[in-house]
Amino acid sequence: MKTRVMVLLIRLGLAYLFLRSGIPKVAYPLIFADAVQAYELLPSALVPSVIVVVPWLEIVAALALLVGLLTGGAALLTGLLSLSFAVLVTSALWKGLDISCGCFTTDISVIQWRHVVFDLVLLAMSFLVHQKGPGVLALDNLIRRRSKPSSDPKL
């Protein structure tokens, strides 16, 4: 039971962080677009697609984690996003770019190695949720219970 509660807390922490990250990007797309362009990795033609798709992936994954629905897929998505962010920040640091992280859009902190570490911690948290399941208080558990065949011979 301890593990299931720990997984719940990790799942809710991921949900909070990805909601906290995705919502401002939707609310302030031009600021997010500037942050994306500052990484100097994508052609300008792809930036509009990225600034629409990435925040909504973060929000949808966060909401799924929040309610514990399709938890494995949501955790896989947050893990892939975290790994992508870690690679992007690492690339920018190696290039010597002095740019804002763009993590929470309105946060103007300059990228540092601690951002990479943070993303790798999020990756590990996502992996744990993916491997251990949703924990307690998850819709996945309710759906799984309801989909099990009844052992009542009358049915």
Phi, psi and omega in degrees: 000325179301317181297318181295325177289320178299317179296321176301313181296320178293316178301315179292324176297316177298317180301313180300311184296320181285329172292316180298332179274318186283320185299312178297330179292326176287320182289328183232067186296329181290323176295317178296321179299318177299318180296317179297315181295329182295336179288344176056039179245330185256145171297147182305329181294335180273342185302314180302321178294318181296318184288345174269313188286311186302311180299322180289328173297317179298315183292314181297315178298319180296316180295320177297318177294322181301316182264354179073038180247129185054044188301318181300314178293320179296319179293322176298317180295314179295326176295315179295320177297315180298317178296318178298317179297319179298319179294317180298314181294318178301316179300315180295320178295318178296327178284348182078022180288138178251079188233164175287148180300314185080006184299313182240024178059301182277352177280123184256020181294138180285140183300142177216172179296336178296333176293322177295315179300315178302315179295323178290327174294318176298322176299314179296319178297317179297318179299317180298314179297319179298317184282322186270344183095183189285345186081198181277167177055054181230139176299329177305319180295317180296315180296317180298317179296319183286336182271350177289138178294144181288145177269002179285118183292345180286339183272000000 
